[in-house]
Amino acid sequence: MNIIICDDSQNDRKILIELLQSYAQEKKQCFEMIEYDSGASLCEDESALQKCQLVFLDINMEDMDGLKAAIKIKEEYPKLPVVLVTAYMNYALDGYKVKASRFLLKDNLTETIGECMDDLIVEIQKNSRILEFSFVEGTRKLHADDIIYIETARHKNIFYTEKGIYSIYKKLDELEAELKDMGFVRIHLSFLVNMRYIAKISSYVLTLTTGKEISVPKSRYAQVKRQYMLFKGEE
């Protein structure tokens, strides 16, 4: 698991890393940890955010505090768990406002980190399910989040993924059922889209982060837009 730790205090980063290393050893987990000393530098590193499964953010940082960084991260990666860490209890409410997964006090990390990680690992594994498909090109295993969208073409459905393009003889209704509760939305009869890759929805057009535009039928537009807003946690 790739974990990002962002805190402008080197000593506080060291304490958290040591606690996570102890947890990993006890639970037989493998953690790859990357450190950042500012929220701004973290938010600029898109490649690291795309690869990580968990972010620990200090709230009190000078250039960009953890709350602002959390908002920016959640806009691009709504399902990425963010844990806010602070020395001050009065920031707890703000943590919920930015949709943080957890809120931890620095003085209490030794007692709380274990339970926090237990819960987060369950959440991360649920969102990172590996699915196996019998494609025309052969059997492939894919993370649900690898799939950008699926499009019906004649008697096949085409998977557009981070790893390549694959085709399968399976109905889109069946694929939609398999991917239920994994962040996909049915745009119309021919498209099933991973909401993680939606850049915007406006004027009956859905734009993906890849730049592709898909027309949304008027009859489905309100429903699709609402599903996307719920996915982003804005409703």
C-alpha angles and dihedrals in degrees: 000000000000112000127186120208116193119184131132090220112084091198093053090049089051093052093050093046092052091050092049091047090052090049092049092051093049094046095038092241128147116227127184107197127198122191130216127180097202140037091228095057090047094051090050092056100079095165091059092048091050091054101041127091099196138027128200111198129189109220098211108064127138108228099036119358122224094256093058091043091050092053091050093047094047091052090062100029108028095170096048108110113237121193116198116212123193145151092229125077094200090075093066095098091050088055091061091047092060090046095246115178093223141002117215132185116224093223090056103041096112091059098040108035095080097054090041092054093045090057095042095050090055089050094047094048090051091054094044100054116158114226127195121216131185099224126182085248091054138277114318134182115218136177110236088239091057090068113089098180143327122227129191114233116178107303095345138068118226120216114210105197143163088256100046145290120300135176130213138186097230133111118257089231089061093047091049089054091049091051095044114140091012097104102271127137128197106231094184139318093302105039136064111179133195104231091212087074098048112114097181146335119216140138092011092302126112115205120200126211086250089063095251115139123211124190115234116211115242090238092059101033099095092045094048092047092049092050090052093049090050090049090054090047094242097125 
